[in-house]
Amino acid sequence: MRRRDTTSLAWRKSSFSDVNECVELAWPGDVIFVRDSKNPAGPVLMFEHSRFGRLLASLGR
């Protein structure tokens, strides 16, 4: 997958998140982006919707 500019995305943080230990999500259409809220200029993970759903399902086990 090619890189995408994520600087203008609307990032959202879970209301269940701890102040200092959190990830943020943005979903501008066909993909979901995940980043560390403590390092917004750092690396960003990009998932297709179906793969992100499988990731969440596996974490819930």
PQR file of N, CA, C, O and H, with PARSE charges and radii, in Angstrom:
ATOM      1  N   MET A   1       0.837  -1.181   0.000 -0.4000 1.5000
ATOM      2  CA  MET A   1       0.000   0.000   0.000 -0.0000 2.0000
ATOM      3  C   MET A   1       0.880   1.241   0.000  0.5500 1.7000
ATOM      4  O   MET A   1       1.961   1.252   0.589 -0.5500 1.4000
ATOM      5  N   ARG A   2       0.417   2.255  -0.648 -0.4000 1.5000
ATOM      6  CA  ARG A   2       1.214   3.485  -0.690 -0.0000 2.0000
ATOM      7  C   ARG A   2       0.897   4.380   0.501  0.5500 1.7000
ATOM      8  O   ARG A   2      -0.139   4.239   1.150 -0.5500 1.4000
ATOM      9  H   ARG A   2      -0.461   2.246  -1.126  0.4000 1.0000
ATOM     10  N   ARG A   3       1.797   5.285   0.765 -0.4000 1.5000
ATOM     11  CA  ARG A   3       1.632   6.216   1.897 -0.0000 2.0000
ATOM     12  C   ARG A   3       0.499   7.194   1.615  0.5500 1.7000
ATOM     13  O   ARG A   3       0.235   7.547   0.466 -0.5500 1.4000
ATOM     14  H   ARG A   3       2.639   5.399   0.238  0.4000 1.0000
ATOM     15  N   ARG A   4      -0.151   7.617   2.664 -0.4000 1.5000
ATOM     16  CA  ARG A   4      -1.208   8.626   2.548 -0.0000 2.0000
ATOM     17  C   ARG A   4      -0.930   9.745   3.534  0.5500 1.7000
ATOM     18  O   ARG A   4      -0.377   9.518   4.610 -0.5500 1.4000
ATOM     19  H   ARG A   4       0.064   7.330   3.598  0.4000 1.0000
ATOM     20  N   ASP A   5      -1.315  10.940   3.161 -0.4000 1.5000
ATOM     21  CA  ASP A   5      -1.186  12.087   4.061 -0.0000 2.0000
ATOM     22  C   ASP A   5      -2.292  11.991   5.107  0.5500 1.7000
ATOM     23  O   ASP A   5      -3.475  12.015   4.768 -0.5500 1.4000
ATOM     24  H   ASP A   5      -1.765  11.124   2.287  0.4000 1.0000
ATOM     25  N   THR A   6      -1.911  11.883   6.370 -0.4000 1.5000
ATOM     26  CA  THR A   6      -2.892  11.729   7.451 -0.0000 2.0000
ATOM     27  C   THR A   6      -2.998  12.967   8.338  0.5500 1.7000
ATOM     28  O   THR A   6      -3.685  12.940   9.359 -0.5500 1.4000
ATOM     29  H   THR A   6      -0.950  11.864   6.646  0.4000 1.0000
ATOM     30  N   THR A   7      -2.324  14.049   7.957 -0.4000 1.5000
ATOM     31  CA  THR A   7      -2.286  15.232   8.825 -0.0000 2.0000
ATOM     32  C   THR A   7      -3.638  15.925   8.954  0.5500 1.7000
ATOM     33  O   THR A   7      -3.902  16.562   9.974 -0.5500 1.4000
ATOM     34  H   THR A   7      -1.766  14.071   7.128  0.4000 1.0000
ATOM     35  N   SER A   8      -4.488  15.820   7.960 -0.4000 1.5000
ATOM     36  CA  SER A   8      -5.768  16.543   8.019 -0.0000 2.0000
ATOM     37  C   SER A   8      -6.938  15.661   8.447  0.5500 1.7000
ATOM     38  O   SER A   8      -8.088  16.097   8.388 -0.5500 1.4000
ATOM     39  H   SER A   8      -4.274  15.303   7.131  0.4000 1.0000
ATOM     40  N   LEU A   9      -6.667  14.445   8.871 -0.4000 1.5000
ATOM     41  CA  LEU A   9      -7.745  13.540   9.276 -0.0000 2.0000
ATOM     42  C   LEU A   9      -8.335  13.933  10.626  0.5500 1.7000
ATOM     43  O   LEU A   9      -7.670  14.555  11.454 -0.5500 1.4000
ATOM     44  H   LEU A   9      -5.732  14.091   8.918  0.4000 1.0000
ATOM     45  N   ALA A  10      -9.581  13.563  10.827 -0.4000 1.5000
ATOM     46  CA  ALA A  10     -10.248  13.769  12.118 -0.0000 2.0000
ATOM     47  C   ALA A  10      -9.953  12.542  12.985  0.5500 1.7000
ATOM     48  O   ALA A  10     -10.585  11.498  12.830 -0.5500 1.4000
ATOM     49  H   ALA A  10     -10.121  13.057  10.154  0.4000 1.0000
ATOM     50  N   TRP A  11      -8.991  12.678  13.895 -0.4000 1.5000
ATOM     51  CA  TRP A  11      -8.584  11.579  14.761 -0.0000 2.0000
ATOM     52  C   TRP A  11      -9.492  11.520  15.979  0.5500 1.7000
ATOM     53  O   TRP A  11      -9.863  12.551  16.539 -0.5500 1.4000
ATOM     54  H   TRP A  11      -8.478  13.527  14.022  0.4000 1.0000
ATOM     55  N   ARG A  12      -9.850  10.298  16.388 -0.4000 1.5000
ATOM     56  CA  ARG A  12     -10.727  10.106  17.545 -0.0000 2.0000
ATOM     57  C   ARG A  12     -10.070   9.178  18.550  0.5500 1.7000
ATOM     58  O   ARG A  12      -9.410   8.203  18.193 -0.5500 1.4000
ATOM     59  H   ARG A  12      -9.549   9.460  15.933  0.4000 1.0000
ATOM     60  N   LYS A  13     -10.271   9.510  19.808 -0.4000 1.5000
ATOM     61  CA  LYS A  13      -9.726   8.728  20.920 -0.0000 2.0000
ATOM     62  C   LYS A  13     -10.898   8.126  21.695  0.5500 1.7000
ATOM     63  O   LYS A  13     -11.925   8.784  21.865 -0.5500 1.4000
ATOM     64  H   LYS A  13     -10.807  10.303  20.098  0.4000 1.0000
ATOM     65  N   SER A  14     -10.762   6.912  22.157 -0.4000 1.5000
ATOM     66  CA  SER A  14     -11.813   6.258  22.918 -0.0000 2.0000
ATOM     67  C   SER A  14     -12.068   6.985  24.228  0.5500 1.7000
ATOM     68  O   SER A  14     -11.136   7.479  24.863 -0.5500 1.4000
ATOM     69  H   SER A  14      -9.927   6.378  22.019  0.4000 1.0000
ATOM     70  N   SER A  15     -13.321   7.050  24.628 -0.4000 1.5000
ATOM     71  CA  SER A  15     -13.665   7.647  25.918 -0.0000 2.0000
ATOM     72  C   SER A  15     -13.226   6.743  27.072  0.5500 1.7000
ATOM     73  O   SER A  15     -13.216   7.181  28.222 -0.5500 1.4000
ATOM     74  H   SER A  15     -14.078   6.649  24.112  0.4000 1.0000
ATOM     75  N   PHE A  16     -12.862   5.488  26.785 -0.4000 1.5000
ATOM     76  CA  PHE A  16     -12.381   4.553  27.800 -0.0000 2.0000
ATOM     77  C   PHE A  16     -10.871   4.625  27.968  0.5500 1.7000
ATOM     78  O   PHE A  16     -10.309   3.915  28.803 -0.5500 1.4000
ATOM     79  H   PHE A  16     -12.870   5.132  25.850  0.4000 1.0000
ATOM     80  N   SER A  17     -10.213   5.462  27.199 -0.4000 1.5000
ATOM     81  CA  SER A  17      -8.750   5.506  27.195 -0.0000 2.0000
ATOM     82  C   SER A  17      -8.189   6.172  28.433  0.5500 1.7000
ATOM     83  O   SER A  17      -8.766   7.112  28.979 -0.5500 1.4000
ATOM     84  H   SER A  17     -10.669   6.038  26.521  0.4000 1.0000
ATOM     85  N   ASP A  18      -7.052   5.660  28.858 -0.4000 1.5000
ATOM     86  CA  ASP A  18      -6.275   6.304  29.902 -0.0000 2.0000
ATOM     87  C   ASP A  18      -5.643   7.548  29.282  0.5500 1.7000
ATOM     88  O   ASP A  18      -5.352   7.553  28.086 -0.5500 1.4000
ATOM     89  H   ASP A  18      -6.583   4.897  28.415  0.4000 1.0000
ATOM     90  N   VAL A  19      -5.431   8.568  30.045 -0.4000 1.5000
ATOM     91  CA  VAL A  19      -4.897   9.829  29.530 -0.0000 2.0000
ATOM     92  C   VAL A  19      -3.554   9.626  28.844  0.5500 1.7000
ATOM     93  O   VAL A  19      -3.307  10.230  27.800 -0.5500 1.4000
ATOM     94  H   VAL A  19      -5.667   8.564  31.016  0.4000 1.0000
ATOM     95  N   ASN A  20      -2.683   8.797  29.396 -0.4000 1.5000
ATOM     96  CA  ASN A  20      -1.333   8.659  28.866 -0.0000 2.0000
ATOM     97  C   ASN A  20      -1.099   7.417  28.022  0.5500 1.7000
ATOM     98  O   ASN A  20      -0.015   7.267  27.457 -0.5500 1.4000
ATOM     99  H   ASN A  20      -2.883   8.306  30.244  0.4000 1.0000
ATOM    100  N   GLU A  21      -2.053   6.539  27.917 -0.4000 1.5000
ATOM    101  CA  GLU A  21      -1.855   5.299  27.172 -0.0000 2.0000
ATOM    102  C   GLU A  21      -3.028   5.070  26.244  0.5500 1.7000
ATOM    103  O   GLU A  21      -4.023   4.451  26.622 -0.5500 1.4000
ATOM    104  H   GLU A  21      -2.933   6.660  28.376  0.4000 1.0000
ATOM    105  N   CYS A  22      -2.907   5.574  25.026 -0.4000 1.5000
ATOM    106  CA  CYS A  22      -4.048   5.542  24.134 -0.0000 2.0000
ATOM    107  C   CYS A  22      -3.613   5.473  22.675  0.5500 1.7000
ATOM    108  O   CYS A  22      -2.526   5.919  22.306 -0.5500 1.4000
ATOM    109  H   CYS A  22      -2.099   6.077  24.718  0.4000 1.0000
ATOM    110  N   VAL A  23      -4.472   4.914  21.878 -0.4000 1.5000
ATOM    111  CA  VAL A  23      -4.323   5.018  20.437 -0.0000 2.0000
ATOM    112  C   VAL A  23      -5.484   5.854  19.916  0.5500 1.7000
ATOM    113  O   VAL A  23      -6.535   5.957  20.550 -0.5500 1.4000
ATOM    114  H   VAL A  23      -5.355   4.552  22.178  0.4000 1.0000
ATOM    115  N   GLU A  24      -5.270   6.445  18.752 -0.4000 1.5000
ATOM    116  CA  GLU A  24      -6.317   7.228  18.103 -0.0000 2.0000
ATOM    117  C   GLU A  24      -6.629   6.578  16.763  0.5500 1.7000
ATOM    118  O   GLU A  24      -5.764   5.973  16.129 -0.5500 1.4000
ATOM    119  H   GLU A  24      -4.417   6.362  18.237  0.4000 1.0000
ATOM    120  N   LEU A  25      -7.882   6.715  16.347 -0.4000 1.5000
ATOM    121  CA  LEU A  25      -8.336   6.145  15.089 -0.0000 2.0000
ATOM    122  C   LEU A  25      -8.870   7.233  14.178  0.5500 1.7000
ATOM    123  O   LEU A  25      -9.418   8.236  14.636 -0.5500 1.4000
ATOM    124  H   LEU A  25      -8.584   7.206  16.862  0.4000 1.0000
ATOM    125  N   ALA A  26      -8.701   7.018  12.876 -0.4000 1.5000
ATOM    126  CA  ALA A  26      -9.325   7.857  11.848 -0.0000 2.0000
ATOM    127  C   ALA A  26      -9.774   6.920  10.740  0.5500 1.7000
ATOM    128  O   ALA A  26      -9.048   5.992  10.382 -0.5500 1.4000
ATOM    129  H   ALA A  26      -8.256   6.204  12.504  0.4000 1.0000
ATOM    130  N   TRP A  27     -10.962   7.151  10.193 -0.4000 1.5000
ATOM    131  CA  TRP A  27     -11.457   6.274   9.128 -0.0000 2.0000
ATOM    132  C   TRP A  27     -12.085   7.121   8.021  0.5500 1.7000
ATOM    133  O   TRP A  27     -13.294   7.352   8.013 -0.5500 1.4000
ATOM    134  H   TRP A  27     -11.551   7.904  10.484  0.4000 1.0000
ATOM    135  N   PRO A  28     -11.253   7.578   7.095 -0.5600 1.5000
ATOM    136  CA  PRO A  28     -11.725   8.473   6.042  0.2800 2.0000
ATOM    137  C   PRO A  28     -12.347   7.772   4.839  0.5500 1.7000
ATOM    138  O   PRO A  28     -12.365   8.339   3.746 -0.5500 1.4000
ATOM    139  N   GLY A  29     -12.846   6.582   5.007 -0.4000 1.5000
ATOM    140  CA  GLY A  29     -13.462   5.901   3.866 -0.0000 2.0000
ATOM    141  C   GLY A  29     -13.106   4.432   3.821  0.5500 1.7000
ATOM    142  O   GLY A  29     -13.644   3.633   4.589 -0.5500 1.4000
ATOM    143  H   GLY A  29     -12.831   6.122   5.895  0.4000 1.0000
ATOM    144  N   ASP A  30     -12.211   4.074   2.934 -0.4000 1.5000
ATOM    145  CA  ASP A  30     -11.924   2.670   2.666 -0.0000 2.0000
ATOM    146  C   ASP A  30     -10.907   2.033   3.609  0.5500 1.7000
ATOM    147  O   ASP A  30     -10.702   0.821   3.551 -0.5500 1.4000
ATOM    148  H   ASP A  30     -11.774   4.722   2.310  0.4000 1.0000
ATOM    149  N   VAL A  31     -10.268   2.811   4.469 -0.4000 1.5000
ATOM    150  CA  VAL A  31      -9.260   2.267   5.386 -0.0000 2.0000
ATOM    151  C   VAL A  31      -9.419   2.886   6.774  0.5500 1.7000
ATOM    152  O   VAL A  31     -10.100   3.897   6.950 -0.5500 1.4000
ATOM    153  H   VAL A  31     -10.434   3.796   4.516  0.4000 1.0000
ATOM    154  N   ILE A  32      -8.770   2.252   7.756 -0.4000 1.5000
ATOM    155  CA  ILE A  32      -8.739   2.763   9.128 -0.0000 2.0000
ATOM    156  C   ILE A  32      -7.285   3.011   9.492  0.5500 1.7000
ATOM    157  O   ILE A  32      -6.432   2.144   9.302 -0.5500 1.4000
ATOM    158  H   ILE A  32      -8.217   1.432   7.613  0.4000 1.0000
ATOM    159  N   PHE A  33      -7.009   4.186  10.011 -0.4000 1.5000
ATOM    160  CA  PHE A  33      -5.663   4.549  10.436 -0.0000 2.0000
ATOM    161  C   PHE A  33      -5.593   4.502  11.961  0.5500 1.7000
ATOM    162  O   PHE A  33      -6.552   4.867  12.640 -0.5500 1.4000
ATOM    163  H   PHE A  33      -7.702   4.890  10.166  0.4000 1.0000
ATOM    164  N   VAL A  34      -4.458   4.052  12.499 -0.4000 1.5000
ATOM    165  CA  VAL A  34      -4.248   3.952  13.938 -0.0000 2.0000
ATOM    166  C   VAL A  34      -2.901   4.600  14.260  0.5500 1.7000
ATOM    167  O   VAL A  34      -1.902   4.344  13.588 -0.5500 1.4000
ATOM    168  H   VAL A  34      -3.678   3.755  11.947  0.4000 1.0000
ATOM    169  N   ARG A  35      -2.886   5.442  15.294 -0.4000 1.5000
ATOM    170  CA  ARG A  35      -1.626   6.065  15.715 -0.0000 2.0000
ATOM    171  C   ARG A  35      -1.581   6.178  17.229  0.5500 1.7000
ATOM    172  O   ARG A  35      -2.605   6.070  17.903 -0.5500 1.4000
ATOM    173  H   ARG A  35      -3.698   5.650  15.840  0.4000 1.0000
ATOM    174  N   ASP A  36      -0.391   6.395  17.750 -0.4000 1.5000
ATOM    175  CA  ASP A  36      -0.159   6.598  19.177 -0.0000 2.0000
ATOM    176  C   ASP A  36      -0.494   8.048  19.507  0.5500 1.7000
ATOM    177  O   ASP A  36       0.070   8.960  18.904 -0.5500 1.4000
ATOM    178  H   ASP A  36       0.440   6.482  17.202  0.4000 1.0000
ATOM    179  N   SER A  37      -1.389   8.273  20.443 -0.4000 1.5000
ATOM    180  CA  SER A  37      -1.800   9.643  20.769 -0.0000 2.0000
ATOM    181  C   SER A  37      -0.663  10.466  21.372  0.5500 1.7000
ATOM    182  O   SER A  37      -0.686  11.695  21.299 -0.5500 1.4000
ATOM    183  H   SER A  37      -1.847   7.532  20.934  0.4000 1.0000
ATOM    184  N   LYS A  38       0.329   9.804  21.964 -0.4000 1.5000
ATOM    185  CA  LYS A  38       1.469  10.537  22.533 -0.0000 2.0000
ATOM    186  C   LYS A  38       2.442  11.004  21.455  0.5500 1.7000
ATOM    187  O   LYS A  38       3.287  11.863  21.709 -0.5500 1.4000
ATOM    188  H   LYS A  38       0.347   8.806  22.023  0.4000 1.0000
ATOM    189  N   ASN A  39       2.326  10.440  20.249 -0.4000 1.5000
ATOM    190  CA  ASN A  39       3.251  10.756  19.170 -0.0000 2.0000
ATOM    191  C   ASN A  39       2.482  10.945  17.861  0.5500 1.7000
ATOM    192  O   ASN A  39       2.631  10.133  16.947 -0.5500 1.4000
ATOM    193  H   ASN A  39       1.639   9.743  20.043  0.4000 1.0000
ATOM    194  N   PRO A  40       1.670  11.987  17.748 -0.5600 1.5000
ATOM    195  CA  PRO A  40       0.836  12.157  16.562  0.2800 2.0000
ATOM    196  C   PRO A  40       1.612  12.345  15.264  0.5500 1.7000
ATOM    197  O   PRO A  40       1.063  12.112  14.187 -0.5500 1.4000
ATOM    198  N   ALA A  41       2.858  12.757  15.338 -0.4000 1.5000
ATOM    199  CA  ALA A  41       3.669  12.910  14.130 -0.0000 2.0000
ATOM    200  C   ALA A  41       4.431  11.624  13.798  0.5500 1.7000
ATOM    201  O   ALA A  41       5.150  11.569  12.801 -0.5500 1.4000
ATOM    202  H   ALA A  41       3.303  12.947  16.213  0.4000 1.0000
ATOM    203  N   GLY A  42       4.275  10.593  14.629 -0.4000 1.5000
ATOM    204  CA  GLY A  42       4.999   9.341  14.438 -0.0000 2.0000
ATOM    205  C   GLY A  42       4.338   8.440  13.412  0.5500 1.7000
ATOM    206  O   GLY A  42       3.493   8.878  12.631 -0.5500 1.4000
ATOM    207  H   GLY A  42       3.691  10.638  15.440  0.4000 1.0000
ATOM    208  N   PRO A  43       4.735   7.170  13.425 -0.5600 1.5000
ATOM    209  CA  PRO A  43       4.213   6.220  12.445  0.2800 2.0000
ATOM    210  C   PRO A  43       2.724   5.982  12.604  0.5500 1.7000
ATOM    211  O   PRO A  43       2.166   6.115  13.693 -0.5500 1.4000
ATOM    212  N   VAL A  44       2.096   5.627  11.496 -0.4000 1.5000
ATOM    213  CA  VAL A  44       0.657   5.365  11.449 -0.0000 2.0000
ATOM    214  C   VAL A  44       0.443   3.995  10.819  0.5500 1.7000
ATOM    215  O   VAL A  44       1.029   3.684   9.783 -0.5500 1.4000
ATOM    216  H   VAL A  44       2.550   5.519  10.611  0.4000 1.0000
ATOM    217  N   LEU A  45      -0.394   3.182  11.443 -0.4000 1.5000
ATOM    218  CA  LEU A  45      -0.781   1.899  10.867 -0.0000 2.0000
ATOM    219  C   LEU A  45      -2.027   2.089  10.023  0.5500 1.7000
ATOM    220  O   LEU A  45      -2.895   2.890  10.369 -0.5500 1.4000
ATOM    221  H   LEU A  45      -0.870   3.434  12.285  0.4000 1.0000
ATOM    222  N   MET A  46      -2.123   1.357   8.912 -0.4000 1.5000
ATOM    223  CA  MET A  46      -3.271   1.471   8.022 -0.0000 2.0000
ATOM    224  C   MET A  46      -3.861   0.077   7.807  0.5500 1.7000
ATOM    225  O   MET A  46      -3.137  -0.849   7.441 -0.5500 1.4000
ATOM    226  H   MET A  46      -1.418   0.707   8.631  0.4000 1.0000
ATOM    227  N   PHE A  47      -5.166  -0.078   8.030 -0.4000 1.5000
ATOM    228  CA  PHE A  47      -5.851  -1.355   7.901 -0.0000 2.0000
ATOM    229  C   PHE A  47      -7.043  -1.232   6.964  0.5500 1.7000
ATOM    230  O   PHE A  47      -7.715  -0.200   6.934 -0.5500 1.4000
ATOM    231  H   PHE A  47      -5.753   0.675   8.327  0.4000 1.0000
ATOM    232  N   GLU A  48      -7.304  -2.286   6.200 -0.4000 1.5000
ATOM    233  CA  GLU A  48      -8.586  -2.393   5.515 -0.0000 2.0000
ATOM    234  C   GLU A  48      -9.626  -2.675   6.591  0.5500 1.7000
ATOM    235  O   GLU A  48      -9.299  -3.249   7.630 -0.5500 1.4000
ATOM    236  H   GLU A  48      -6.759  -3.124   6.224  0.4000 1.0000
ATOM    237  N   HIS A  49     -10.878  -2.278   6.358 -0.4000 1.5000
ATOM    238  CA  HIS A  49     -11.924  -2.456   7.375 -0.0000 2.0000
ATOM    239  C   HIS A  49     -12.037  -3.909   7.833  0.5500 1.7000
ATOM    240  O   HIS A  49     -12.131  -4.168   9.033 -0.5500 1.4000
ATOM    241  H   HIS A  49     -11.144  -1.812   5.514  0.4000 1.0000
ATOM    242  N   SER A  50     -12.030  -4.853   6.905 -0.4000 1.5000
ATOM    243  CA  SER A  50     -12.207  -6.260   7.286 -0.0000 2.0000
ATOM    244  C   SER A  50     -11.039  -6.759   8.131  0.5500 1.7000
ATOM    245  O   SER A  50     -11.242  -7.534   9.066 -0.5500 1.4000
ATOM    246  H   SER A  50     -11.954  -4.643   5.930  0.4000 1.0000
ATOM    247  N   ARG A  51      -9.829  -6.330   7.818 -0.4000 1.5000
ATOM    248  CA  ARG A  51      -8.663  -6.773   8.584 -0.0000 2.0000
ATOM    249  C   ARG A  51      -8.655  -6.143   9.981  0.5500 1.7000
ATOM    250  O   ARG A  51      -8.232  -6.774  10.950 -0.5500 1.4000
ATOM    251  H   ARG A  51      -9.663  -5.701   7.058  0.4000 1.0000
ATOM    252  N   PHE A  52      -9.125  -4.895  10.077 -0.4000 1.5000
ATOM    253  CA  PHE A  52      -9.189  -4.254  11.386 -0.0000 2.0000
ATOM    254  C   PHE A  52     -10.210  -4.971  12.270  0.5500 1.7000
ATOM    255  O   PHE A  52      -9.982  -5.154  13.466 -0.5500 1.4000
ATOM    256  H   PHE A  52      -9.468  -4.382   9.290  0.4000 1.0000
ATOM    257  N   GLY A  53     -11.327  -5.373  11.680 -0.4000 1.5000
ATOM    258  CA  GLY A  53     -12.320  -6.124  12.430 -0.0000 2.0000
ATOM    259  C   GLY A  53     -11.768  -7.431  12.957  0.5500 1.7000
ATOM    260  O   GLY A  53     -12.061  -7.821  14.087 -0.5500 1.4000
ATOM    261  H   GLY A  53     -11.511  -5.225  10.709  0.4000 1.0000
ATOM    262  N   ARG A  54     -10.964  -8.117  12.143 -0.4000 1.5000
ATOM    263  CA  ARG A  54     -10.339  -9.368  12.598 -0.0000 2.0000
ATOM    264  C   ARG A  54      -9.334  -9.100  13.704  0.5500 1.7000
ATOM    265  O   ARG A  54      -9.223  -9.891  14.641 -0.5500 1.4000
ATOM    266  H   ARG A  54     -10.726  -7.800  11.225  0.4000 1.0000
ATOM    267  N   LEU A  55      -8.598  -7.995  13.613 -0.4000 1.5000
ATOM    268  CA  LEU A  55      -7.655  -7.634  14.668 -0.0000 2.0000
ATOM    269  C   LEU A  55      -8.391  -7.428  15.990  0.5500 1.7000
ATOM    270  O   LEU A  55      -7.982  -7.962  17.021 -0.5500 1.4000
ATOM    271  H   LEU A  55      -8.688  -7.353  12.852  0.4000 1.0000
ATOM    272  N   LEU A  56      -9.473  -6.655  15.961 -0.4000 1.5000
ATOM    273  CA  LEU A  56     -10.239  -6.413  17.184 -0.0000 2.0000
ATOM    274  C   LEU A  56     -10.821  -7.711  17.745  0.5500 1.7000
ATOM    275  O   LEU A  56     -10.830  -7.914  18.960 -0.5500 1.4000
ATOM    276  H   LEU A  56      -9.805  -6.221  15.124  0.4000 1.0000
ATOM    277  N   ALA A  57     -11.298  -8.573  16.878 -0.4000 1.5000
ATOM    278  CA  ALA A  57     -11.855  -9.848  17.338 -0.0000 2.0000
ATOM    279  C   ALA A  57     -10.781 -10.696  18.008  0.5500 1.7000
ATOM    280  O   ALA A  57     -11.046 -11.355  19.013 -0.5500 1.4000
ATOM    281  H   ALA A  57     -11.290  -8.407  15.892  0.4000 1.0000
ATOM    282  N   SER A  58      -9.584 -10.683  17.461 -0.4000 1.5000
ATOM    283  CA  SER A  58      -8.512 -11.494  18.047 -0.0000 2.0000
ATOM    284  C   SER A  58      -8.044 -10.911  19.385  0.5500 1.7000
ATOM    285  O   SER A  58      -7.621 -11.663  20.262 -0.5500 1.4000
ATOM    286  H   SER A  58      -9.368 -10.148  16.644  0.4000 1.0000
ATOM    287  N   LEU A  59      -8.113  -9.595  19.554 -0.4000 1.5000
ATOM    288  CA  LEU A  59      -7.717  -8.982  20.807 -0.0000 2.0000
ATOM    289  C   LEU A  59      -8.725  -9.242  21.920  0.5500 1.7000
ATOM    290  O   LEU A  59      -8.372  -9.218  23.099 -0.5500 1.4000
ATOM    291  H   LEU A  59      -8.457  -8.984  18.841  0.4000 1.0000
ATOM    292  N   GLY A  60      -9.960  -9.486  21.552 -0.4000 1.5000
ATOM    293  CA  GLY A  60     -11.008  -9.721  22.533 -0.0000 2.0000
ATOM    294  C   GLY A  60     -10.996 -11.109  23.129  0.5500 1.7000
ATOM    295  O   GLY A  60     -11.751 -11.398  24.057 -0.5500 1.4000
ATOM    296  H   GLY A  60     -10.246  -9.506  20.594  0.4000 1.0000
ATOM    297  N   ARG A  61     -10.145 -11.972  22.603 -0.4000 1.5000
ATOM    298  CA  ARG A  61     -10.102 -13.374  23.087 -0.0000 2.0000
ATOM    299  C   ARG A  61      -9.335 -13.497  24.361  0.5500 1.7000
ATOM    300  O   ARG A  61      -9.204 -14.596  24.899 -0.5500 1.4000
ATOM    301  H   ARG A  61      -9.531 -11.737  21.849  0.4000 1.0000
TER
END
